[in-house]
Amino acid sequence: MVEALVDALWFIEGCDHEQMDPDDAVKVLEGVGHLVSELSSGQRSEFVDLLGTMAEAESNPARREFLDGFPEGFGLLDDAV
């Protein structure tokens, strides 16, 4: 499930204006930000750990950077750990 979410967000992040309306992209990203803000502290920690594992296994440097920045970018670190 997390991998599918990350794949979708990675796609949206990489879209240009012809592929996706920027306003729609922002709405999706803000929606995900809201959803992850509702996770419990334990769920956030698990999510951050899984993202770290995914980043370590990622061979694409740009995607690895996206995965490494995901926790901070989506507010997962505010209450994690």
C-alpha positions in Angstrom: 0.0 0.0 0.0 2.8 2.4 0.9 4.6 1.6 -2.3 1.6 2.4 -4.4 1.1 5.7 -2.6 4.7 6.6 -3.1 4.6 5.6 -6.8 1.5 7.8 -7.3 3.1 10.8 -5.6 6.4 10.2 -7.4 4.5 10.3 -10.7 2.6 13.5 -9.7 5.8 15.2 -8.5 7.4 14.4 -11.9 4.6 15.6 -14.1 4.9 18.7 -16.2 2.0 21.1 -16.9 0.9 19.2 -20.0 0.6 15.9 -18.1 -1.3 17.2 -15.0 -2.8 20.5 -14.0 -0.6 22.0 -11.3 -3.6 23.0 -9.2 -4.8 19.4 -9.3 -1.3 18.1 -8.3 -1.2 20.5 -5.4 -4.7 19.3 -4.2 -3.5 15.7 -4.3 -0.3 16.4 -2.5 -2.1 18.5 0.2 -4.7 15.7 0.6 -2.0 13.2 1.3 -0.3 15.6 3.7 -3.6 15.9 5.6 -4.1 12.1 5.7 -0.6 11.4 7.0 -1.1 14.2 9.6 -3.9 12.1 11.1 -1.6 9.0 11.6 -0.8 8.1 15.2 2.8 8.6 16.4 3.4 4.8 16.0 2.0 4.7 12.5 4.2 7.7 11.5 7.3 6.0 12.9 6.4 2.8 11.0 5.8 4.8 7.8 9.1 6.7 8.2 11.0 3.4 8.8 9.4 1.9 5.7 10.3 4.9 3.6 13.9 4.6 4.8 14.0 0.9 3.8 12.6 1.8 0.4 15.2 4.6 0.0 18.0 2.2 0.9 16.9 -0.3 -1.7 16.2 2.3 -4.5 18.7 2.4 -7.4 17.4 5.5 -9.0 19.1 8.5 -7.4 16.3 10.9 -8.0 13.7 8.6 -6.6 16.0 7.8 -3.6 16.2 11.6 -2.9 12.4 11.8 -3.1 12.0 8.9 -0.7 14.6 10.4 1.7 12.8 13.8 1.6 9.3 12.3 1.9 9.0 12.2 5.7 10.0 15.9 6.1 8.1 17.1 3.1 4.8 15.5 4.2 5.2 16.4 7.9 5.8 12.9 9.2 8.7 14.0 11.3 6.8 16.5 13.5 5.6 13.8 15.9 7.6 10.8 14.8 9.9 9.0 17.3 
